[in-house]
Amino acid sequence: MVALQRDYEASVRAAIDAGADVMVSGTGLPLSLPAIKPSEGTALIPIVSSARALELICRRWERERHRPDAVVLEGPLAGGHLGFRVDQVDLEESTLERLLPPVKEVARAHGDFPVIVAGGIHTHEDIRRFLALGADGVHLGTRFLATEESSASPAYKQAVPRARPESILVAGDPGSPCGLPLRALLESPMYQSALARRRVPKCDKCYVLLKDVQGRFTRCPAKDDNEHYFCICDGLCSAGGYDIDTEEPLYTTGATAARVDRSLPARDLMADLAGGRQALPFAG
């Protein structure tokens, strides 16, 4: 996450030093990514939500004589942080189908690297449709949240199949201290506390720190203000099974969460996505 300003560059260096095969970077534009450290055998893949963003990245990376090894185009139906304003999420021009052609054009102009689409892709038919539209691959997250192998906490896994369309929201105020809209479940305990203004502001993970007037990383909006922000550090750690007894969880999902109706093995889910019918892990 580019938004984790204090630790972003150190995280990039550590991943490359550890020999990571792939690094996917988003939640902000990773304009400086290839300049942080020679990537050697690590593929660098930015996440974008528009052709303009990809063009900016390509032009900046070319200064380092590097091009993206691929790009993830994330539409407004994705979970977690979104690259759209709240009032842009439901616009026709923001749909993944409309975004893909110009992004594909930019990718061709800068070396013809693969474009991977994400956000709202739920079925084998969805995958085939976007491949036919020109995507080189797809990225799915929400359907894997409820799999038996998922690292989400048991409560998180149970919350996904219970989700209803009206319970999947784009949080803006109260929202993430990163300042970007965030898609999550209305029933998330941390979000409910934020709505009720009953959460005591604190910041004990300090991942989303911003610079103060002296240029030091000391500020976090969620540390001082429980009226407009919730703490994604503690909320997401709790949702992943950490600090369950000390912090309320925040459940992020994509817009298709309401179509997931039960937990199942990842093997069965993969078979269904590949076109098999051994399992029907979604409703509708």
C-alpha positions as CSV (number, residue, x, y, z in Angstrom):
1,M,0.0,0.0,0.0
2,V,1.5,3.3,-1.2
3,A,-0.6,5.0,1.5
4,L,1.5,3.4,4.2
5,Q,4.0,6.2,3.6
6,R,6.4,5.7,6.5
7,D,7.1,2.0,5.8
8,Y,6.4,1.7,2.1
9,E,10.0,2.0,0.8
10,A,11.3,-0.3,3.5
11,S,8.6,-2.9,2.7
12,V,9.6,-2.8,-1.0
13,R,13.2,-3.3,-0.3
14,A,12.5,-6.2,2.1
15,A,10.3,-7.9,-0.4
16,I,12.9,-7.7,-3.1
17,D,15.7,-8.8,-0.7
18,A,13.6,-11.8,0.3
19,G,13.3,-12.8,-3.4
20,A,9.6,-12.2,-3.8
21,D,8.5,-13.3,-7.3
22,V,5.8,-10.6,-7.6
23,M,5.0,-7.3,-5.9
24,V,1.6,-5.8,-6.4
25,S,1.3,-2.2,-5.3
26,G,-1.7,0.1,-4.9
27,T,-3.8,2.2,-2.5
28,G,-2.1,5.2,-4.1
29,L,0.0,5.5,-7.3
30,P,3.3,3.6,-7.0
31,L,5.1,6.2,-9.1
32,S,8.5,5.7,-7.5
33,L,8.4,1.9,-7.1
34,P,11.2,0.9,-9.6
35,A,13.4,3.7,-8.2
36,I,13.4,2.3,-4.7
37,K,15.6,-0.7,-5.4
38,P,16.5,-2.7,-8.5
39,S,13.9,-5.3,-8.7
40,E,16.1,-8.1,-10.1
41,G,13.9,-11.1,-10.3
42,T,10.8,-9.5,-8.7
43,A,7.9,-8.6,-11.0
44,L,6.5,-5.1,-10.3
45,I,2.8,-4.8,-10.9
46,P,0.9,-1.6,-10.1
47,I,-2.9,-1.4,-9.4
48,V,-4.7,1.3,-11.2
49,S,-8.3,2.4,-11.7
50,S,-7.9,4.5,-14.9
51,A,-5.9,4.8,-18.1
52,R,-4.7,8.1,-17.0
53,A,-3.2,6.6,-13.8
54,L,-1.4,3.9,-15.8
55,E,-0.1,6.5,-18.3
56,L,1.4,8.5,-15.4
57,I,3.0,5.4,-13.9
58,C,4.5,4.3,-17.3
59,R,6.0,7.7,-18.0
60,R,7.6,7.9,-14.5
61,W,8.9,4.3,-14.6
62,E,10.4,4.9,-18.0
63,R,12.8,7.3,-16.3
64,E,14.2,4.2,-14.5
65,R,14.2,2.2,-17.7
66,H,11.5,0.0,-16.4
67,R,8.0,-0.9,-17.5
68,P,5.3,-2.6,-15.5
69,D,5.5,-6.4,-15.7
70,A,1.7,-6.4,-15.7
71,V,-1.0,-4.1,-14.3
72,V,-4.1,-4.8,-12.2
73,L,-7.1,-2.7,-13.4
74,E,-9.4,-2.6,-10.3
75,G,-13.0,-1.5,-10.9
76,P,-15.4,0.1,-8.4
77,L,-16.9,-3.2,-7.4
78,A,-13.8,-4.4,-5.6
79,G,-13.4,-4.7,-1.9
80,G,-11.1,-2.6,0.4
81,H,-9.7,0.7,-0.7
82,L,-11.1,2.0,-4.0
83,G,-9.5,4.3,-6.6
84,F,-12.7,6.3,-7.0
85,R,-14.5,9.0,-5.2
86,V,-17.7,7.9,-3.5
87,D,-19.8,9.8,-6.1
88,Q,-17.9,8.0,-8.9
89,V,-18.5,4.4,-7.8
90,D,-21.9,4.0,-9.5
91,L,-21.2,5.9,-12.7
92,E,-21.4,4.1,-16.0
93,E,-18.0,5.4,-17.1
94,S,-16.5,3.8,-13.9
95,T,-17.5,0.2,-14.8
96,L,-14.7,-2.3,-15.5
97,E,-16.1,-2.8,-19.0
98,R,-15.6,0.8,-19.8
99,L,-12.2,1.1,-18.2
100,L,-10.6,-1.9,-19.8
101,P,-10.2,-0.7,-23.5
102,P,-8.3,2.5,-22.7
103,V,-6.1,0.8,-20.1
104,K,-5.4,-1.9,-22.6
105,E,-4.4,0.8,-25.2
106,V,-2.0,2.4,-22.7
107,A,-0.4,-1.0,-21.9
108,R,0.1,-1.7,-25.7
109,A,1.7,1.7,-26.2
110,H,4.2,1.0,-23.4
111,G,5.4,-2.5,-24.3
112,D,2.1,-4.5,-24.5
113,F,2.3,-5.9,-20.9
114,P,-0.6,-8.0,-19.5
115,V,-3.7,-6.3,-18.1
116,I,-5.3,-8.2,-15.2
117,V,-8.9,-7.1,-14.3
118,A,-10.3,-7.1,-10.8
119,G,-13.5,-6.1,-9.0
120,G,-16.9,-7.8,-9.3
121,I,-15.7,-10.9,-11.2
122,H,-17.5,-13.8,-9.6
123,T,-18.2,-16.6,-12.0
124,H,-16.6,-18.7,-14.8
125,E,-18.8,-16.7,-17.2
126,D,-17.5,-13.4,-15.9
127,I,-13.9,-14.6,-16.5
128,R,-14.7,-15.7,-20.0
129,R,-16.4,-12.4,-20.7
130,F,-13.5,-10.2,-19.6
131,L,-11.0,-12.4,-21.4
132,A,-13.1,-11.9,-24.5
133,L,-13.0,-8.2,-23.9
134,G,-9.2,-8.2,-24.0
135,A,-8.1,-8.8,-20.4
136,D,-5.1,-11.1,-20.1
137,G,-6.1,-12.4,-16.7
138,V,-8.4,-11.9,-13.7
139,H,-8.0,-11.2,-10.0
140,L,-10.6,-12.4,-7.5
141,G,-10.7,-11.9,-3.7
142,T,-14.2,-11.9,-2.3
143,R,-15.1,-15.5,-3.2
144,F,-11.9,-16.8,-1.6
145,L,-12.7,-15.0,1.7
146,A,-15.1,-17.7,2.8
147,T,-13.1,-20.7,1.7
148,E,-12.0,-23.2,4.3
149,E,-8.3,-22.3,3.7
150,S,-8.8,-18.5,4.0
151,S,-6.8,-16.8,6.7
152,A,-9.7,-14.6,7.7
153,S,-11.0,-15.1,11.2
154,P,-14.0,-17.5,11.7
155,A,-16.3,-14.6,12.4
156,Y,-15.2,-12.9,9.2
157,K,-15.8,-16.1,7.2
158,Q,-19.3,-16.3,8.7
159,A,-20.1,-12.7,8.0
160,V,-19.5,-13.0,4.2
161,P,-22.2,-15.6,3.5
162,R,-24.6,-13.6,5.7
163,A,-24.0,-10.4,3.7
164,R,-27.0,-8.9,1.9
165,P,-26.7,-6.3,-1.0
166,E,-27.8,-3.5,1.3
167,S,-25.2,-4.4,3.9
168,I,-22.3,-3.9,1.5
169,L,-21.3,-0.2,1.6
170,V,-18.6,2.2,0.4
171,A,-17.4,3.9,3.6
172,G,-16.4,7.6,3.2
173,D,-17.4,9.3,6.5
174,P,-16.6,7.6,8.8
175,G,-13.9,6.2,6.7
176,S,-10.3,5.0,6.3
177,P,-7.5,7.3,7.6
178,C,-5.9,6.8,4.2
179,G,-8.5,9.1,2.8
180,L,-9.8,6.7,0.1
181,P,-13.3,5.2,0.0
182,L,-13.4,1.7,1.4
183,R,-15.9,-1.1,0.6
184,A,-16.8,-3.1,3.7
185,L,-19.7,-4.8,5.4
186,L,-22.1,-2.5,7.4
187,E,-22.2,-5.1,10.2
188,S,-18.5,-4.9,10.8
189,P,-18.1,-4.3,14.6
190,M,-15.5,-1.5,14.1
191,Y,-17.7,0.3,11.6
192,Q,-20.7,0.1,13.8
193,S,-18.7,1.6,16.7
194,A,-17.5,4.3,14.3
195,L,-21.1,5.1,13.3
196,A,-22.2,5.3,16.9
197,R,-19.2,7.4,17.8
198,R,-18.4,5.1,20.7
199,R,-15.0,3.9,19.6
200,V,-12.2,5.2,21.7
201,P,-9.5,6.6,19.3
202,K,-6.2,4.9,19.6
203,C,-3.3,4.0,17.3
204,D,-1.1,1.2,18.6
205,K,0.0,-0.3,15.2
206,C,1.0,3.0,13.6
207,Y,1.0,1.8,10.0
208,V,-0.9,4.7,8.5
209,L,1.1,7.6,9.8
210,L,1.4,10.9,8.0
211,K,4.0,13.7,8.4
212,D,3.5,16.5,10.9
213,V,4.7,20.1,10.4
214,Q,8.2,19.0,11.3
215,G,8.2,16.3,8.6
216,R,8.0,13.5,11.1
217,F,5.6,10.5,10.8
218,T,3.5,11.2,13.8
219,R,-0.1,11.9,12.6
220,C,-2.9,9.4,12.1
221,P,-6.4,10.8,11.6
222,A,-7.9,7.7,13.3
223,K,-5.8,8.3,16.4
224,D,-7.4,11.6,17.3
225,D,-10.8,11.5,15.6
226,N,-13.4,8.8,16.1
227,E,-16.1,10.9,14.4
228,H,-14.8,10.7,10.9
229,Y,-12.3,7.8,10.9
230,F,-11.9,4.2,12.0
231,C,-8.6,2.4,12.5
232,I,-8.0,0.1,9.6
233,C,-4.8,-1.2,11.2
234,D,-6.5,-2.7,14.2
235,G,-9.7,-3.5,12.3
236,L,-8.0,-5.5,9.5
237,C,-5.6,-7.2,11.9
238,S,-8.6,-8.3,14.0
239,A,-10.5,-9.5,10.9
240,G,-7.4,-11.6,10.1
241,G,-7.4,-13.3,13.5
242,Y,-5.0,-11.0,15.3
243,D,-5.9,-9.0,18.5
244,I,-9.4,-10.5,18.4
245,D,-9.8,-10.0,22.2
246,T,-8.6,-6.4,22.2
247,E,-10.0,-4.8,19.0
248,E,-13.1,-4.8,16.9
249,P,-12.8,-6.2,13.4
250,L,-13.5,-4.5,10.1
251,Y,-14.8,-6.8,7.3
252,T,-13.9,-5.6,3.8
253,T,-15.5,-7.4,0.8
254,G,-16.3,-6.8,-2.8
255,A,-19.7,-5.9,-4.1
256,T,-20.6,-9.5,-4.9
257,A,-20.3,-10.8,-1.3
258,A,-24.1,-11.2,-1.1
259,R,-23.8,-14.0,-3.8
260,V,-21.6,-16.1,-1.6
261,D,-23.8,-18.5,0.4
262,R,-21.4,-20.8,2.2
263,S,-17.8,-21.8,2.9
264,L,-16.2,-24.5,0.8
265,P,-12.7,-25.8,0.0
266,A,-10.7,-23.7,-2.4
267,R,-10.3,-26.7,-4.6
268,D,-14.1,-26.8,-5.2
269,L,-14.1,-23.1,-5.8
270,M,-11.3,-23.3,-8.4
271,A,-13.1,-26.1,-10.2
272,D,-16.2,-24.0,-10.4
273,L,-14.3,-21.0,-11.7
274,A,-12.7,-23.2,-14.3
275,G,-16.1,-24.2,-15.6
276,G,-16.7,-27.4,-13.7
277,R,-19.9,-28.0,-11.7
278,Q,-18.6,-30.0,-8.8
279,A,-19.7,-27.1,-6.5
280,L,-22.1,-24.2,-6.7
281,P,-20.7,-21.9,-4.0
282,F,-22.8,-18.9,-4.9
283,A,-26.4,-17.9,-5.2
284,G,-27.8,-16.3,-8.3
